[in-house]
Amino acid sequence: MITELFTALFMAGLPVAVTAWFLAWWALRNGYLDSVEGVGDVEREIKRLAKDKERRKQADPVHRKWLALGGGFYGVVAFLTWLVIEGRDLLGFVRSFAGFGAFLDALSINMLVGLVIEAVTNTILALAWPVYWMQGFRGTYLWLWFFAAYAGYWAGTRLAVRRFRAQRAIGHEDNDTR
């Protein structure tokens, strides 16, 4: 069980922590979240932002995708899942052509429609991330993986809040990003 815990922390917890840190820190830095002191405040503000259509429209494409995928822990893992799925698809797409000329020869309306359909399908798969990740699960302790992912989310979000508050406290706020 200890080996599986460390594997889960490395393979699930760490990627979720990095993604949560980036999304929370970037949202704080850009002023999308108000009066945040901890992880609970981030989640409250994300829910508020998700309901406020006008403020959501002002967010950058990355945060709009995070909010569209649910925000909070669920949205972080869905966003990460979406990145994995899209990355694999993009790599496969690029590898399917012998070169740039072959890509230009294959470029058509059918290809573009197929890419749009694939993007929608990938978003649906990302929303169903528990099913997506459990399909390939071969371990005994599934709950450890969920625990590791949530611990990563909590740690990443907490570190983002702490860093943002520390930067504000010492006056390193970037006013030109708002």
C-alpha positions as CSV (number, residue, x, y, z in Angstrom):
1,M,0.0,0.0,0.0
2,I,2.9,2.4,0.8
3,T,4.3,1.9,-2.7
4,E,0.9,2.6,-4.3
5,L,0.5,5.7,-2.1
6,F,3.8,7.1,-3.3
7,T,3.0,6.2,-6.9
8,A,-0.4,7.9,-6.6
9,L,1.2,11.0,-5.1
10,F,3.7,11.2,-7.9
11,M,1.4,10.4,-10.8
12,A,-1.8,12.0,-9.6
13,G,-1.1,14.3,-6.7
14,L,1.8,16.2,-8.3
15,P,0.2,16.9,-11.7
16,V,-3.0,18.0,-10.0
17,A,-1.0,20.2,-7.5
18,V,0.9,21.9,-10.3
19,T,-2.3,22.5,-12.3
20,A,-4.2,23.8,-9.3
21,W,-1.4,26.1,-8.3
22,F,-1.2,27.5,-11.8
23,L,-4.9,28.0,-12.2
24,A,-5.5,29.5,-8.7
25,W,-2.4,31.7,-8.8
26,W,-3.2,33.0,-12.3
27,A,-6.8,33.7,-11.3
28,L,-5.6,35.6,-8.2
29,R,-3.0,37.5,-10.1
30,N,-5.5,38.6,-12.7
31,G,-8.0,39.7,-10.2
32,Y,-10.7,37.1,-11.0
33,L,-11.1,36.1,-7.3
34,D,-11.9,38.6,-4.5
35,S,-10.8,38.4,-0.8
36,V,-9.2,35.0,-0.7
37,E,-7.5,33.8,2.5
38,G,-7.5,30.0,1.9
39,V,-8.7,27.1,-0.3
40,G,-12.3,27.4,0.9
41,D,-12.3,31.0,-0.2
42,V,-10.9,30.0,-3.6
43,E,-13.7,27.5,-4.1
44,R,-16.4,30.0,-3.0
45,E,-15.0,32.6,-5.4
46,I,-14.8,30.1,-8.2
47,K,-18.5,29.2,-7.7
48,R,-19.4,32.9,-7.7
49,L,-17.3,33.5,-10.8
50,A,-18.9,30.6,-12.6
51,K,-22.4,32.0,-11.9
52,D,-21.4,35.6,-13.0
53,K,-21.6,35.4,-16.8
54,E,-20.3,38.9,-17.4
55,R,-17.1,38.3,-15.2
56,R,-16.7,34.9,-16.7
57,K,-16.6,36.3,-20.2
58,Q,-13.8,38.7,-19.1
59,A,-11.6,35.7,-18.0
60,D,-8.9,34.4,-20.2
61,P,-9.5,31.3,-22.3
62,V,-7.7,29.0,-19.8
63,H,-9.9,30.1,-16.9
64,R,-13.1,30.0,-19.0
65,K,-12.2,26.4,-19.8
66,W,-11.6,25.6,-16.2
67,L,-14.9,27.1,-15.2
68,A,-16.7,25.3,-18.1
69,L,-15.3,22.1,-16.7
70,G,-16.7,22.8,-13.2
71,G,-14.1,24.9,-11.4
72,G,-12.6,23.8,-8.1
73,F,-11.2,20.3,-7.6
74,Y,-13.5,18.7,-10.2
75,G,-12.6,21.4,-12.7
76,V,-8.9,21.1,-12.1
77,V,-8.8,17.4,-12.7
78,A,-11.2,17.8,-15.7
79,F,-8.9,20.5,-17.1
80,L,-5.8,18.3,-16.6
81,T,-7.7,15.4,-18.2
82,W,-8.7,17.6,-21.1
83,L,-5.0,18.7,-21.6
84,V,-3.9,15.0,-21.6
85,I,-6.5,14.0,-24.1
86,E,-6.0,17.0,-26.4
87,G,-2.2,16.6,-26.1
88,R,-2.4,12.9,-27.2
89,D,-4.8,13.8,-30.0
90,L,-2.6,16.6,-31.2
91,L,0.5,14.5,-31.1
92,G,-1.3,11.8,-33.1
93,F,-2.7,14.3,-35.5
94,V,0.8,15.8,-36.2
95,R,2.4,12.4,-36.6
96,S,-0.2,11.3,-39.1
97,F,1.3,13.6,-41.8
98,A,4.5,13.0,-43.6
99,G,5.2,16.7,-43.6
100,F,3.8,20.2,-43.9
101,G,3.0,19.6,-47.6
102,A,1.0,16.5,-46.7
103,F,-0.9,18.5,-44.1
104,L,-1.8,21.2,-46.7
105,D,-2.9,18.5,-49.1
106,A,-5.2,16.9,-46.5
107,L,-6.6,20.2,-45.3
108,S,-10.4,20.3,-46.0
109,I,-13.7,21.2,-44.6
110,N,-14.2,17.6,-43.5
111,M,-10.9,17.7,-41.6
112,L,-12.0,20.9,-39.8
113,V,-15.4,19.5,-39.0
114,G,-13.7,16.3,-37.6
115,L,-11.4,18.5,-35.5
116,V,-14.4,20.4,-34.0
117,I,-16.2,17.1,-33.3
118,E,-13.1,15.7,-31.7
119,A,-12.7,18.8,-29.5
120,V,-16.3,18.5,-28.3
121,T,-15.8,14.8,-27.6
122,N,-12.7,15.5,-25.7
123,T,-14.5,18.0,-23.5
124,I,-17.2,15.5,-22.7
125,L,-14.5,12.9,-21.9
126,A,-12.8,15.4,-19.6
127,L,-16.0,16.1,-17.8
128,A,-16.3,12.4,-17.2
129,W,-12.8,12.2,-15.8
130,P,-13.4,9.6,-13.1
131,V,-14.6,7.1,-15.7
132,Y,-11.7,8.1,-18.1
133,W,-9.0,7.5,-15.5
134,M,-10.7,4.4,-13.9
135,Q,-10.7,2.6,-17.3
136,G,-6.9,2.2,-17.1
137,F,-6.7,1.6,-13.4
138,R,-5.0,-1.6,-12.4
139,G,-4.3,-1.0,-8.7
140,T,-5.9,-2.2,-5.6
141,Y,-6.4,1.0,-3.8
142,L,-8.4,3.3,-6.0
143,W,-9.3,5.5,-3.1
144,L,-5.6,6.3,-2.6
145,W,-5.5,7.8,-6.1
146,F,-8.5,10.1,-5.4
147,F,-7.0,11.0,-2.0
148,A,-3.7,11.9,-3.7
149,A,-5.4,13.9,-6.4
150,Y,-7.4,15.9,-3.8
151,A,-4.4,16.4,-1.6
152,G,-2.5,17.7,-4.7
153,Y,-5.4,20.1,-5.4
154,W,-5.5,21.3,-1.8
155,A,-1.7,21.8,-1.6
156,G,-1.4,23.5,-5.0
157,T,-4.3,25.9,-4.3
158,R,-3.0,26.6,-0.8
159,L,0.5,27.4,-2.1
160,A,-0.9,29.7,-4.8
161,V,-2.9,31.6,-2.2
162,R,0.1,31.9,0.1
163,R,2.4,33.0,-2.7
164,F,-0.1,35.6,-3.9
165,R,-0.6,37.0,-0.4
166,A,3.1,37.1,0.2
167,Q,3.7,39.0,-3.0
168,R,1.0,41.5,-2.2
169,A,2.4,41.9,1.3
170,I,5.8,42.9,0.1
171,G,4.4,45.0,-2.8
172,H,5.2,42.9,-5.8
173,E,1.8,43.2,-7.3
174,D,1.6,43.5,-11.0
175,N,-0.8,46.3,-11.7
176,D,-0.4,46.1,-15.4
177,T,-2.0,42.7,-15.7
178,R,-5.5,43.8,-14.5
